[in-house]
């Protein structure tokens, strides 16, 4: 290249760069994880953004001016709808009869745009053409980081030399969003790669195991007959039931012989009495898994719907980020201000006032922290919610208040005592049993799992993450790997496709 051509090339580059700017302003494409988040972030950062349609009906585009790195910038804000790309097997390996399940561990996998999300992808491709920078506003966790890199791939395939930044926030409130904009950092490829590895492993192991189990294995649970002795004693309206220390005996003749001996002299003697005081701890600060389990059990809202509602409350600024493994409040969180917002509520206001008047918040602290997000807590008082949004928000508020004070029984309505009254026995007392008999029973399989049980087991055995449990459960229901008995208990399904 001749030296005399360099000024000309520099001039052309400068002119092309300037033509891409609007009024000399740097243009950024901002992408959030959901449309509600994009809308609310744009509203916080502007005096009212202009709105236009994207190619996807559900993902709007918001435009406004603000300052980035101390300079005026033109911002285009849009969103995806969660993960944009997904791993799947090459076509030859998708049919269950097409290959041995073992082959799935080496089968080629590809990452493609999720069906029905093509218009979202095309919106990003269209909008990035006019921008010089990309700011990722996805949720600040592993899944959010991975979604961010999916957005980055789509945009850099169109425009490789983008300036790329990441905004970190745990709640959609004015202070948090401005703090994120003023402290833009770089997305972390290592975190995203870890999610890619997990997704690929989930696909390979899940598909291989499911096909092998369904096609090759049959589990038989034989029933075995057993006999047990039962005894109770009724005084007035109180019946006390006694358990046989042996529990059951798999020899009917022996059990009958023992019963005959007892009936020859049926008088019972109380050998010892032990009294134990029981109490229930106030709840720990709320993490995702505990929320999913409790909401499934007590509010009868399944995990996927609970997370969808929680994310909507989060994007509206009512609660903190709902995907968290943390059950320890950070020291810098102003608990007093958060409690103060609820002082006038007719339902839990008196308890909030008691917290403030009796020494202030003294939270019970857990032992888990993901170093990214605080426990789930209310960030703003909401008076006009309805339906399941109101029920979930009330649960989060009551849980939050309950964990801040020593006595939570009148605010945390989700735990109840199942007290069983028994007769007042003393050591040496004798009585004649009301019932003394033998009953025949049979061994039985374990109880069917509820959604709350399954979430607890997935957490215990490291299957999925707090961000993916609800999706995994919804997927096995949608694909009919499982059905629901009485709309509560999981039973095996009949589907043959993965």
C-alpha positions in Angstrom: 0.0 0.0 0.0 1.4 3.4 -0.9 2.0 5.9 1.9 0.0 8.6 0.0 -3.2 6.5 0.2 -3.3 6.4 4.0 -4.8 9.8 4.5 -7.5 9.0 1.9 -8.4 5.8 3.7 -8.5 7.5 7.1 -10.7 10.2 5.6 -13.1 7.5 4.2 -13.2 5.7 7.6 -13.9 8.9 9.5 -16.7 9.9 7.0 -18.3 6.5 7.2 -18.1 6.5 11.0 -19.7 10.0 11.1 -22.5 8.9 8.8 -23.4 6.2 11.2 -23.9 8.7 14.0 -27.1 10.7 14.6 -26.2 14.3 15.2 -22.7 13.2 16.2 -24.0 10.8 18.9 -22.8 7.3 19.5 -25.5 4.8 18.8 -26.0 1.8 21.1 -28.3 -1.2 20.7 -29.5 -2.2 24.2 -30.9 -5.7 24.6 -32.8 -6.9 27.7 -34.0 -10.4 28.5 -37.7 -9.7 28.4 -39.9 -6.9 26.9 -41.1 -5.7 30.2 -37.6 -5.2 31.4 -36.7 -3.3 28.2 -39.7 -1.1 28.6 -39.1 -0.2 32.2 -35.3 0.3 31.8 -36.0 2.6 28.9 -38.5 4.5 30.9 -36.1 4.9 33.8 -33.3 6.2 31.6 -35.4 8.7 29.7 -38.2 11.2 30.1 -40.3 9.0 27.9 -38.9 6.9 25.1 -40.4 6.7 21.6 -41.8 3.2 20.8 -41.9 1.4 17.5 -42.6 -2.2 16.5 -40.0 -4.9 16.0 -40.4 -7.8 13.7 -41.6 -9.8 16.7 -45.0 -8.8 18.0 -44.0 -9.2 21.6 -40.6 -7.5 21.6 -41.0 -3.7 21.1 -38.3 -1.2 20.3 -37.8 1.9 22.5 -35.6 4.8 21.6 -34.2 7.7 23.7 -31.1 9.8 24.4 -29.0 9.5 27.5 -25.4 9.8 28.6 -22.9 6.8 28.3 -19.4 7.3 29.5 -20.1 11.0 30.0 -21.1 11.5 26.4 -24.6 12.0 24.9 -25.7 8.8 23.1 -28.7 7.6 21.1 -30.1 4.4 22.6 -32.2 1.7 20.9 -33.6 -0.6 23.5 -35.2 -4.0 22.6 -35.4 -7.5 24.0 -35.3 -11.2 23.5 -37.6 -13.7 25.2 -35.1 -15.7 27.2 -32.7 -18.0 25.4 -32.5 -17.3 21.6 -30.4 -20.3 20.7 -30.7 -24.0 21.6 -28.7 -27.2 21.3 -30.2 -30.1 19.4 -29.0 -33.3 17.8 -28.3 -33.5 14.1 -31.3 -34.9 12.3 -30.1 -38.5 12.1 -30.0 -38.9 15.9 -33.4 -37.4 16.8 -35.5 -40.6 16.3 -35.4 -43.0 19.2 -35.0 -46.0 17.0 -32.4 -44.3 14.8 -29.4 -45.1 17.0 -28.1 -46.8 20.1 -28.6 -44.5 23.2 -24.8 -44.8 23.8 -24.1 -43.1 20.5 -25.7 -39.9 21.8 -22.6 -39.1 23.9 -20.6 -38.6 20.6 -23.4 -37.5 18.3 -22.9 -34.1 16.7 -25.0 -31.3 18.2 -25.8 -27.9 16.7 -26.9 -24.6 18.2 -29.7 -23.0 16.2 -32.3 -20.3 16.7 -35.3 -21.6 18.7 -38.4 -22.1 16.7 -40.7 -19.1 16.7 -37.8 -16.8 17.7 -36.6 -16.1 14.2 -38.3 -12.6 14.2 -36.5 -11.7 17.4 -33.2 -12.7 15.7 -34.0 -10.7 12.6 -34.8 -7.6 14.7 -31.4 -7.7 16.3 -29.7 -8.2 12.9 -31.6 -5.2 11.5 -31.1 -2.8 14.4 -27.4 -3.5 14.9 -26.6 -2.3 11.4 -27.1 1.3 12.6 -25.2 1.1 15.9 -21.6 1.2 16.9 -22.1 -0.3 20.4 -24.0 -3.1 22.1 -25.1 -3.1 25.7 -26.3 -6.3 27.2 -29.1 -5.9 29.9 -29.8 -9.5 30.5 -30.3 -10.9 34.0 -27.2 -10.9 36.1 -26.7 -14.7 36.5 -25.3 -17.6 34.6 -28.3 -18.1 32.3 -28.4 -14.3 31.7 -24.7 -14.2 30.8 -25.3 -17.1 28.3 -28.3 -15.3 26.7 -26.1 -12.2 26.5 -23.5 -14.1 24.4 -26.2 -15.5 22.2 -27.2 -11.9 21.5 -23.5 -11.0 20.9 -23.1 -13.8 18.4 -26.2 -12.7 16.4 -25.0 -9.1 16.4 -21.3 -9.7 15.7 -22.2 -12.1 12.8 -23.6 -8.9 11.2 -21.2 -6.4 12.5 -17.9 -7.9 13.9 -16.3 -4.7 15.2 -18.8 -3.7 17.8 -18.0 -2.1 21.2 -19.6 -4.6 23.6 -20.6 -3.8 27.2 -22.6 -5.5 30.0 -24.9 -3.8 32.6 -25.1 -5.5 36.0 -28.2 -5.1 38.2 -30.4 -7.0 40.6 -33.5 -4.9 40.6 -35.2 -2.6 38.1 -35.3 0.6 40.2 -33.9 4.0 39.3 -30.8 3.8 41.5 -29.9 0.3 40.4 -30.4 1.0 36.7 -28.4 4.2 36.7 -25.7 2.5 38.7 -25.5 -0.3 36.1 -25.3 2.3 33.2 -22.5 4.2 35.0 -20.5 1.1 35.7 -20.7 -0.8 32.4 -18.3 -3.8 32.3 -17.4 -6.7 30.0 -19.5 -9.8 29.7 -17.8 -12.9 31.1 -17.3 -15.6 28.4 -16.2 -18.2 31.0 -19.6 -18.1 32.7 -21.4 -18.4 29.4 -19.1 -21.3 28.3 -20.0 -23.1 31.6 -23.7 -22.9 30.7 -23.0 -24.2 27.2 -21.2 -27.2 28.7 -24.1 -27.8 31.0 -26.7 -27.5 28.2 -24.8 -30.0 26.1 -24.3 -32.4 28.9 -28.0 -32.1 29.9 -29.0 -32.9 26.3 -26.7 -35.9 25.9 -27.1 -37.5 29.3 -30.8 -36.8 29.5 -31.6 -38.1 26.1 -29.4 -41.2 26.5 -30.7 -42.1 29.9 -34.4 -41.5 29.0 -34.2 -43.6 25.9 -32.3 -46.4 27.7 -34.7 -46.4 30.6 -37.8 -46.3 28.5 -36.8 -48.8 25.8 -34.7 -51.3 27.7 -35.6 -51.3 31.4 -38.6 -52.5 33.3 -38.7 -51.9 37.0 -40.8 -54.4 39.0 -41.9 -53.6 42.6 -43.3 -56.8 44.1 -45.6 -56.5 47.0 -44.9 -58.4 50.2 -47.5 -59.1 52.8 -46.8 -58.2 56.4 -48.7 -58.1 59.7 -48.6 -55.5 62.5 -50.1 -55.0 65.9 -52.1 -51.9 66.7 -53.3 -50.5 70.0 -55.1 -47.3 71.1 -56.6 -46.0 74.2 -59.6 -43.6 74.3 -60.5 -41.4 77.3 -63.5 -39.2 76.8 -63.0 -37.6 73.3 -59.2 -38.1 73.1 -57.8 -41.2 71.5 -54.1 -42.0 71.8 -52.5 -44.3 69.3 -49.5 -46.4 70.2 -46.9 -47.7 67.7 -45.5 -51.2 67.9 -41.7 -50.9 68.3 -41.3 -53.9 66.0 -43.4 -52.0 63.4 -44.3 -55.1 61.4 -43.6 -58.9 61.1 -43.4 -60.9 57.9 -44.6 -64.1 59.6 -48.3 -64.2 60.3 -48.2 -67.1 62.7 -45.6 -65.4 64.9 -47.6 -62.2 64.9 -50.8 -64.1 65.9 -48.9 -65.8 68.7 -47.6 -62.5 70.1 -51.2 -61.1 70.0 -52.6 -64.1 71.8 -50.0 -63.6 74.6 -50.9 -59.9 74.9 -54.7 -60.6 75.0 -54.2 -63.0 77.9 -53.1 -60.0 80.0 -54.0 -56.9 78.1 -53.5 -54.4 80.9 -50.9 -51.8 79.7 -48.4 -50.1 82.0 -46.7 -46.7 81.2 -43.0 -47.3 81.6 -41.8 -43.8 80.9 -43.0 -40.4 79.7 -40.9 -37.9 77.8 -42.0 -34.3 77.1 -40.2 -32.3 74.4 -40.9 -28.7 73.6 -41.0 -28.0 69.9 -40.6 -24.7 68.1 -40.4 -23.6 64.6 -37.7 -21.3 63.3 -38.6 -18.2 61.4 -37.8 -18.6 57.7 -34.4 -17.9 56.2 -34.2 -15.1 53.6 -35.9 -16.3 50.5 -34.0 -18.0 47.6 -35.4 -19.3 44.3 -35.7 -22.9 45.3 -37.5 -22.2 48.6 -39.9 -19.9 46.8 -40.7 -22.5 44.1 -41.2 -25.3 46.7 -43.4 -23.2 49.0 -45.5 -21.6 46.3 -46.1 -25.0 44.7 -47.2 -26.5 48.1 -49.1 -23.6 49.6 -50.3 -21.5 46.8 -50.8 -24.4 44.3 -48.9 -22.4 41.6 -46.5 -24.5 39.5 -42.8 -23.6 39.4 -42.9 -22.3 35.8 -45.9 -20.1 36.4 -44.4 -18.9 39.7 -41.2 -17.9 37.9 -43.1 -16.2 35.1 -45.1 -14.1 37.6 -42.0 -13.4 39.7 -40.2 -12.1 36.7 -43.1 -9.9 35.8 -43.1 -8.5 39.4 -39.3 -7.9 39.0 -39.5 -6.1 35.7 -42.2 -3.9 37.2 -39.8 -3.0 40.0 -41.9 -4.6 42.8 -39.4 -7.3 43.9 -35.6 -8.0 43.5 -34.3 -10.4 41.0 -36.1 -13.8 41.5 -33.3 -16.2 40.4 -30.9 -16.3 43.3 -29.1 -18.9 45.4 -28.5 -16.4 48.3 -30.2 -16.5 51.7 -28.0 -13.9 53.4 -28.9 -10.2 53.3 -26.0 -8.0 52.3 -24.9 -5.5 54.9 -25.4 -2.6 52.5 -29.1 -3.4 51.9 -31.3 -0.8 53.7 -33.8 -3.1 55.4 -35.4 -0.3 57.5 -36.5 1.6 54.4 -37.9 -1.6 52.8 -39.9 -2.4 55.9 -41.1 1.2 56.3 -42.9 0.9 52.9 -45.2 -1.7 54.3 -46.1 0.0 57.6 -49.6 1.2 56.5 -50.8 -2.1 54.9 -53.9 -3.4 56.6 -52.8 -7.0 56.4 -49.1 -7.0 57.5 -48.6 -3.3 58.5 -48.9 -3.9 62.2 -46.1 -6.5 62.0 -43.9 -4.2 60.0 -44.5 -1.5 62.6 -43.5 -4.0 65.4 -40.2 -4.8 63.6 -39.4 -1.0 63.5 -40.5 -0.4 67.0 -38.8 -3.3 68.7 -35.2 -2.8 67.8 -35.4 -2.8 64.0 -34.8 -5.6 61.5 -32.7 -8.4 62.9 -32.6 -10.9 60.0 -32.1 -14.6 60.4 -29.2 -15.4 58.1 -28.5 -18.5 56.0 -25.2 -19.8 54.7 -25.6 -19.5 50.9 -24.5 -16.7 48.6 -24.1 -16.7 44.9 -22.1 -13.5 45.1 -24.5 -12.0 42.5 -27.9 -11.3 43.9 -29.5 -10.7 47.3 -32.4 -12.9 48.6 -35.7 -12.3 47.0 -37.4 -9.3 48.7 -39.9 -6.6 48.0 -38.4 -3.4 46.5 -41.6 -1.3 46.3 -45.0 -1.4 47.9 -47.7 -2.7 45.5 -51.3 -1.9 46.3 -53.1 -2.7 43.0 -52.1 -6.2 42.1 -54.6 -8.9 41.5 -54.9 -12.7 41.1 -51.8 -14.8 41.3 -49.5 -11.7 41.0 -51.0 -10.4 44.3 -50.8 -13.8 46.0 -47.1 -14.3 45.1 -46.2 -10.7 46.0 -48.0 -11.2 49.4 -46.0 -14.4 50.0 -42.7 -12.6 49.2 -43.6 -9.7 51.5 -44.7 -11.9 54.4 -41.6 -14.1 54.1 -39.4 -11.0 54.0 -41.0 -9.6 57.1 -41.1 -12.9 58.9 -37.3 -13.5 58.6 -36.6 -10.0 60.1 -38.2 -10.5 63.5 -38.1 -13.0 66.4 -41.8 -13.8 66.4 -43.2 -14.5 62.9 -46.3 -16.5 63.6 -48.9 -13.7 63.0 -47.4 -12.6 59.6 -46.1 -15.9 58.1 -49.3 -17.7 57.5 -47.8 -20.5 55.4 -46.6 -22.7 58.2 -49.2 -24.3 60.5 -48.9 -26.5 63.6 -50.3 -30.0 63.3 -50.6 -30.6 67.0 -52.0 -33.9 68.1 -53.5 -34.1 71.5 -52.9 -37.1 73.7 -54.0 -38.2 77.1 -52.0 -37.0 80.1 -50.1 -40.1 81.1 -47.7 -40.5 84.0 -45.1 -43.1 84.7 -46.6 -46.2 86.3 -50.2 -45.5 85.1 -52.1 -48.6 83.9 -55.0 -48.9 81.6 -57.0 -51.3 79.4 -56.5 -50.7 75.7 -59.6 -49.7 73.8 -58.4 -51.6 70.7 -55.7 -54.3 70.6 -55.6 -56.2 67.3 -53.6 -57.4 64.3 -53.9 -55.9 60.9 -52.6 -57.2 57.6 -50.7 -54.8 55.3 -48.4 -54.9 52.3 -45.2 -53.2 51.4 -45.8 -50.3 49.1 -43.7 -48.2 46.6 -42.4 -44.8 47.6 -45.0 -42.0 47.6 -45.5 -40.2 44.3 -43.5 -37.0 44.0 -45.1 -33.6 44.0 -43.4 -30.7 42.2 -42.0 -29.4 45.4 -40.5 -32.8 46.2 -38.9 -32.9 42.7 -37.4 -29.5 43.0 -35.9 -30.4 46.4 -34.4 -33.6 44.9 -33.0 -31.8 41.9 -31.4 -29.3 44.2 -30.0 -32.0 46.4 -28.4 -34.0 43.6 -27.2 -31.0 41.6 -29.6 -31.5 38.6 -30.1 -28.2 36.8 -29.9 -24.8 38.6 -32.2 -22.5 40.4 -32.6 -20.8 37.0 -33.6 -24.0 35.1 -35.5 -26.2 37.5 -38.9 -24.8 36.4 -38.0 -25.1 32.7 -36.8 -28.7 33.1 -40.1 -29.7 34.9 -42.2 -27.9 32.4 -40.4 -29.7 29.6 -40.9 -33.2 30.9 -44.6 -32.4 31.3 -44.9 -30.8 27.9 -43.2 -33.8 26.2 -45.5 -36.1 28.2 -42.6 -37.9 29.9 -44.7 -37.5 33.0 -48.4 -36.9 33.8 -50.1 -35.5 36.8 -52.3 -37.6 39.1 -55.0 -35.4 40.8 -53.1 -32.5 39.2 -50.5 -32.8 42.0 -48.5 -36.0 41.8 -46.1 -37.0 39.0 -46.7 -40.3 37.3 -44.7 -41.8 34.4 -45.8 -40.8 30.9 -45.9 -42.6 27.6 -43.9 -40.3 25.2 -41.2 -41.9 23.1 -39.6 -38.7 21.8 -36.8 -36.5 23.2 
